[in-house]
Structures are given as C-alpha cells and as structure tokens.
Amino acid sequence: MKRFSSFFGKKSSSNLSDFQGVIAQSMEELRLKTQAHDATWHLSEAAWSVDQDKGTIVFTTSQGVTATCPVQIIGTYNTQNGT
C-alpha cells in the first residue's frame, strides 16, 4: 500500500521516476513472458479467434494444439492513424 500511495499521493519528480521505473520493469517482464510462451507454444504462428459473448480467446497451432483463455477487450488500436 505504501508503494500505491507513493505513486498517487503527493506529487514529486521522484514519484514520477519511481512510477516510470515500475512501468519499464513491468513491460520488460511482460516481454520476457510473452517471448517464453511464444517459444513454447508458437502462439505468434497460431490462428486465433475471440468469442466476446463467452469472453474467451482460442489459439490453434498448425499441429492442432489449442489453448483457450479468458479475454477482456480493453480497447483498440488503429495502426494506420495511431489512434
């Protein structure tokens, strides 16, 4: 809780620096986990589909292996105009 209040309590350049460090560390951890899962499951090569009503995403590899996971859509990104 102390960490949370340090980010959202009194504003200072130190808080911003700490927050940016946590974000950078989190992004690196996510990158490494994604890389490990891709190396294991080859998800970047798999077909995938989302069922928004069920809240699931299904990955299917060319070898017929499937992985089903919960999914939550939090937004979209348009690569053509950056929005």
Backbone as CSV, one residue per row, in Angstrom:
resi,resn,N_x,N_y,N_z,CA_x,CA_y,CA_z,C_x,C_y,C_z
1,MET,0.830,-1.191,0.000,0.000,0.000,0.000,0.874,1.254,0.000
2,LYS,2.024,1.160,0.654,2.925,2.311,0.685,3.341,2.699,-0.736
3,ARG,3.612,1.685,-1.576,4.019,1.933,-2.959,2.893,2.646,-3.714
4,PHE,1.651,2.180,-3.512,0.492,2.788,-4.169,0.361,4.249,-3.772
5,SER,0.426,4.523,-2.480,0.259,5.911,-2.034,1.419,6.785,-2.491
6,SER,2.603,6.177,-2.665,3.723,6.989,-3.134,3.519,7.418,-4.588
7,PHE,2.786,6.620,-5.380,2.513,6.980,-6.763,1.387,7.995,-6.881
8,PHE,0.366,7.837,-6.054,-0.838,8.618,-6.228,-1.073,9.638,-5.129
9,GLY,-0.170,9.719,-4.187,-0.273,10.717,-3.131,0.344,12.017,-3.585
10,LYS,1.169,12.573,-2.740,1.855,13.833,-3.026,2.715,13.698,-4.289
11,LYS,2.573,14.625,-5.213,3.293,14.576,-6.491,4.715,15.113,-6.326
12,SER,5.654,14.386,-6.912,7.030,14.869,-6.966,7.720,14.197,-8.138
13,SER,8.845,14.732,-8.553,9.575,14.137,-9.662,10.094,12.759,-9.281
14,SER,10.351,12.539,-7.994,10.785,11.221,-7.522,9.679,10.194,-7.722
15,ASN,8.423,10.562,-7.409,7.294,9.655,-7.611,7.162,9.290,-9.085
16,LEU,7.286,10.282,-9.958,7.178,10.047,-11.383,8.288,9.115,-11.848
17,SER,9.480,9.339,-11.384,10.612,8.496,-11.736,10.393,7.060,-11.246
18,ASP,9.908,6.905,-10.003,9.603,5.581,-9.466,8.539,4.896,-10.313
19,PHE,7.496,5.625,-10.655,6.394,5.077,-11.438,6.889,4.637,-12.815
20,GLN,7.687,5.473,-13.453,8.219,5.126,-14.770,9.114,3.890,-14.683
21,GLY,9.839,3.745,-13.588,10.667,2.559,-13.376,9.829,1.301,-13.242
22,VAL,8.725,1.392,-12.516,7.828,0.253,-12.358,7.216,-0.119,-13.710
23,ILE,6.824,0.883,-14.477,6.258,0.624,-15.806,7.296,-0.061,-16.695
24,ALA,8.508,0.438,-16.715,9.569,-0.153,-17.537,9.844,-1.597,-17.110
25,GLN,9.908,-1.836,-15.811,10.146,-3.186,-15.295,8.988,-4.119,-15.663
26,SER,7.766,-3.625,-15.556,6.588,-4.422,-15.889,6.561,-4.770,-17.377
27,MET,6.887,-3.805,-18.210,6.900,-4.053,-19.657,7.976,-5.080,-20.031
28,GLU,9.125,-5.007,-19.393,10.194,-5.972,-19.664,9.771,-7.369,-19.209
29,GLU,9.133,-7.453,-18.056,8.645,-8.744,-17.567,7.604,-9.319,-18.530
30,LEU,6.691,-8.494,-18.997,5.682,-8.939,-19.956,6.339,-9.397,-21.252
31,ARG,7.349,-8.665,-21.722,8.061,-9.039,-22.945,8.718,-10.406,-22.797
32,LEU,9.375,-10.633,-21.654,10.047,-11.911,-21.421,9.059,-13.072,-21.309
33,LYS,7.938,-12.838,-20.634,6.920,-13.886,-20.513,6.315,-14.204,-21.878
34,THR,6.043,-13.169,-22.659,5.487,-13.376,-23.989,6.465,-14.152,-24.856
35,GLN,7.731,-13.791,-24.792,8.771,-14.473,-25.561,8.864,-15.948,-25.160
36,ALA,8.801,-16.234,-23.866,8.877,-17.617,-23.387,7.664,-18.426,-23.844
37,HIS,6.477,-17.837,-23.737,5.278,-18.550,-24.182,5.297,-18.773,-25.691
38,ASP,5.763,-17.785,-26.441,5.831,-17.952,-27.884,6.827,-19.044,-28.253
39,ALA,7.960,-19.087,-27.565,8.953,-20.128,-27.843,8.403,-21.515,-27.524
40,THR,7.563,-21.609,-26.497,6.994,-22.894,-26.092,5.801,-23.291,-26.949
41,TRP,4.874,-22.355,-27.127,3.592,-22.682,-27.766,3.489,-22.195,-29.207
42,HIS,4.438,-21.375,-29.666,4.424,-20.820,-31.030,3.128,-20.049,-31.308
43,LEU,2.713,-19.258,-30.337,1.455,-18.522,-30.469,1.493,-17.494,-31.593
44,SER,2.679,-16.968,-31.897,2.747,-15.976,-32.982,2.451,-16.620,-34.340
45,GLU,2.551,-17.945,-34.414,2.257,-18.669,-35.650,0.851,-19.266,-35.634
46,ALA,0.165,-19.205,-34.505,-1.141,-19.857,-34.351,-2.268,-18.985,-34.890
47,ALA,-3.315,-19.651,-35.346,-4.553,-18.947,-35.676,-5.258,-18.659,-34.353
48,TRP,-6.039,-17.594,-34.319,-6.753,-17.293,-33.084,-8.110,-16.688,-33.386
49,SER,-9.012,-16.846,-32.422,-10.330,-16.238,-32.544,-10.822,-15.869,-31.154
50,VAL,-11.638,-14.819,-31.097,-12.198,-14.337,-29.838,-13.706,-14.503,-29.871
51,ASP,-14.252,-15.044,-28.798,-15.700,-15.104,-28.619,-16.036,-14.092,-27.530
52,GLN,-16.515,-12.913,-27.938,-16.787,-11.844,-26.973,-17.920,-12.209,-26.021
53,ASP,-18.901,-12.979,-26.491,-20.008,-13.374,-25.622,-19.538,-14.296,-24.498
54,LYS,-18.642,-15.229,-24.829,-18.106,-16.152,-23.821,-16.930,-15.543,-23.057
55,GLY,-16.302,-14.534,-23.637,-15.127,-13.930,-23.015,-13.904,-14.824,-23.095
56,THR,-13.745,-15.505,-24.259,-12.598,-16.402,-24.426,-11.857,-16.101,-25.722
57,ILE,-10.579,-16.457,-25.717,-9.760,-16.417,-26.923,-9.204,-17.830,-27.099
58,VAL,-9.207,-18.317,-28.332,-8.719,-19.659,-28.634,-7.587,-19.544,-29.640
59,PHE,-6.441,-20.119,-29.296,-5.293,-20.213,-30.195,-5.231,-21.643,-30.704
60,THR,-4.997,-21.819,-32.016,-4.861,-23.158,-32.596,-3.589,-23.187,-33.430
61,THR,-2.676,-24.101,-33.072,-1.414,-24.210,-33.804,-1.600,-25.083,-35.037
62,SER,-0.631,-25.034,-35.926,-0.698,-25.845,-37.143,-0.629,-27.339,-36.828
63,GLN,-0.140,-27.685,-35.625,-0.091,-29.084,-35.198,-1.401,-29.520,-34.542
64,GLY,-2.378,-28.601,-34.438,-3.670,-28.942,-33.873,-3.793,-28.719,-32.381
65,VAL,-2.766,-28.169,-31.755,-2.825,-27.868,-30.320,-3.671,-26.610,-30.129
66,THR,-4.595,-26.641,-29.159,-5.406,-25.458,-28.885,-5.195,-25.000,-27.454
67,ALA,-5.264,-23.723,-27.267,-5.208,-23.110,-25.940,-6.359,-22.134,-25.849
68,THR,-7.170,-22.286,-24.811,-8.309,-21.407,-24.590,-8.085,-20.637,-23.305
69,CYS,-8.263,-19.331,-23.366,-8.005,-18.472,-22.208,-9.109,-17.435,-22.084
70,PRO,-9.302,-16.913,-20.866,-10.217,-15.780,-20.717,-9.627,-14.558,-21.426
71,VAL,-10.498,-13.707,-21.942,-10.047,-12.499,-22.614,-10.970,-11.342,-22.236
72,GLN,-10.396,-10.166,-22.154,-11.170,-8.946,-21.893,-10.678,-7.884,-22.856
73,ILE,-11.529,-7.368,-23.679,-11.150,-6.314,-24.617,-11.148,-4.990,-23.862
74,ILE,-10.009,-4.313,-23.892,-9.894,-3.047,-23.159,-9.758,-1.846,-24.077
75,GLY,-9.672,-2.109,-25.377,-9.557,-1.009,-26.313,-9.132,-1.520,-27.668
76,THR,-8.966,-0.617,-28.588,-8.494,-0.958,-29.922,-7.381,0.003,-30.309
77,TYR,-6.617,-0.375,-31.314,-5.543,0.482,-31.802,-5.531,0.434,-33.323
78,ASN,-5.573,1.579,-33.952,-5.529,1.685,-35.397,-4.099,1.999,-35.809
79,THR,-3.427,1.043,-36.447,-2.026,1.250,-36.847,-1.889,2.259,-37.981
80,GLN,-2.975,2.488,-38.733,-2.895,3.422,-39.867,-2.821,4.868,-39.420
81,ASN,-3.576,5.222,-38.365,-3.549,6.624,-37.944,-3.091,6.822,-36.492
82,GLY,-2.713,5.721,-35.812,-2.148,5.825,-34.480,-3.149,6.143,-33.384
83,THR,-4.424,5.881,-33.627,-5.424,6.146,-32.597,-5.891,4.868,-31.944
